Amino acid sequence: MASKVKIIVPSDAERAEIQRKHDAIAARQYAKSVCYDPGANAVRFVLRSGAEVSIPVTGVSYFLDVSPAQLAKIELYPTGEAISIPELDIDVSVPGLLRDALGFELQQRRAGRVKSAARANASRANGKKGGRPKKQLA
């Protein structure tokens, strides 16, 4: 007997509450202020969570060819979700900038390369079973 699929659609109120929670989490990563610090050659943020972040200009590919005078004109979107240098038409999302500056993408790539005795033993055991199935040519 085939099983029946049951689809539950949340009410408008439930969907609104879910969206509110997601928005609240995302908003913590948004900035409430941004400025360029010429002494440190860095862009400084104060996030809505209260955290203060300073990112060296050399670590942001968008800013490599931007002069200090142009960086001094950096602006924050009214929502706090992105920064902009209008005269250069540069817009960068704050969460994306933080993710890139903190190297999360690099960490995710490295996570799949973990080498351990347990992983090596599992690979050997799978190899004894015949390994990966061969691709079937159509």
NORWO-V971538 format. One record per pair of residues at least 4 apart in sequence whose ideal C-beta (glycine too) atoms are under 8 Angstrom apart, sorted by sequence separation. I is the first residue (numbers start at 0). J is the second residue. D is the distance in Angstrom with one decimal. If there is no record, write none. Layout:
I/J/D
I/J/D
This chain:
9/13/3.7
10/14/7.0
11/15/6.2
12/16/6.5
13/17/6.5
14/18/6.3
15/19/6.3
16/20/6.6
17/21/6.6
18/22/6.1
19/23/6.3
20/24/6.6
21/25/6.3
22/26/6.0
23/27/7.2
25/29/7.2
36/40/7.4
39/43/7.9
45/49/7.6
46/50/4.6
54/58/5.9
55/59/7.8
59/63/7.4
61/65/7.6
65/69/4.9
66/70/7.0
67/71/6.4
68/72/7.6
75/79/6.1
76/80/5.7
84/88/7.9
91/95/6.7
92/96/6.5
93/97/6.4
94/98/6.2
95/99/6.3
96/100/6.0
97/101/6.0
99/103/7.8
102/106/6.0
103/107/6.4
104/108/6.6
105/109/6.5
106/110/6.5
108/112/7.6
109/113/7.9
114/118/6.5
115/119/7.0
116/120/6.2
117/121/6.4
118/122/6.4
119/123/6.5
120/124/6.3
121/125/6.3
122/126/6.3
123/127/6.7
124/128/7.1
126/130/5.2
9/14/5.1
36/41/5.1
45/50/7.6
46/51/7.6
54/59/6.2
65/70/5.4
76/81/4.5
84/89/4.4
91/96/5.2
98/103/4.8
99/104/6.9
113/118/6.7
114/119/7.2
125/130/6.6
35/41/7.7
36/42/7.5
45/51/5.3
46/52/6.6
56/62/4.6
57/63/7.2
75/81/7.8
76/82/7.2
83/89/6.6
98/104/6.9
35/42/5.8
36/43/5.3
44/51/7.0
45/52/8.0
56/63/7.6
75/82/5.7
76/83/6.5
83/90/4.8
9/17/7.1
34/42/7.6
35/43/7.6
43/51/7.0
44/52/4.6
62/70/6.6
74/82/6.8
75/83/7.7
82/90/7.4
83/91/7.8
33/42/6.5
34/43/5.4
43/52/7.1
44/53/7.8
56/65/7.5
73/82/5.8
74/83/4.9
81/90/5.5
82/91/5.5
33/43/7.0
43/53/4.8
44/54/7.5
73/83/7.4
74/84/7.3
81/91/6.2
33/44/5.3
42/53/7.4
43/54/7.9
73/84/5.7
74/85/6.6
81/92/4.9
82/93/6.5
32/44/7.1
33/45/7.9
41/53/4.6
42/54/5.2
72/84/6.1
80/92/6.2
81/93/6.0
32/45/4.7
41/54/5.9
72/85/7.4
80/93/5.9
30/44/4.5
31/45/5.5
39/53/6.4
41/55/4.9
42/56/6.5
56/70/6.7
70/84/7.2
72/86/6.6
79/93/6.9
80/94/7.4
82/96/7.3
30/45/6.6
31/46/7.0
40/55/6.3
41/56/6.2
69/84/6.0
30/46/5.6
31/47/5.2
39/55/7.4
40/56/5.1
29/46/6.8
30/47/7.2
36/53/6.9
40/57/7.2
42/59/7.1
69/86/6.6
28/46/6.6
29/47/5.4
69/87/6.2
27/46/6.9
28/47/7.9
65/84/6.6
27/47/5.7
28/48/7.6
42/62/7.3
26/47/5.8
27/48/4.4
65/87/6.5
65/89/7.3
40/67/7.5
62/89/7.9
42/70/7.2
61/89/5.5
37/67/5.3
61/91/5.5
42/73/6.6
35/67/7.2
47/79/6.5
59/91/7.5
37/70/7.9
37/71/7.3
35/70/4.2
35/71/5.2
59/96/6.7
35/73/5.4
34/73/7.0
33/73/5.9
42/82/7.4
59/99/7.5
33/74/7.6
59/100/7.0
33/75/4.6
54/96/6.8
58/100/5.6
32/75/6.7
54/97/7.9
31/75/7.9
30/75/5.8
52/97/6.6
54/100/4.6
46/93/7.8
31/79/5.8
52/100/7.8
29/78/6.7
30/79/4.8
33/82/5.3
44/93/6.9
29/79/3.7
29/80/5.0
30/82/7.3
26/79/7.7
30/93/5.0
29/93/5.7
28/93/6.4
29/94/7.5
28/94/4.4
25/94/7.2
28/97/6.5
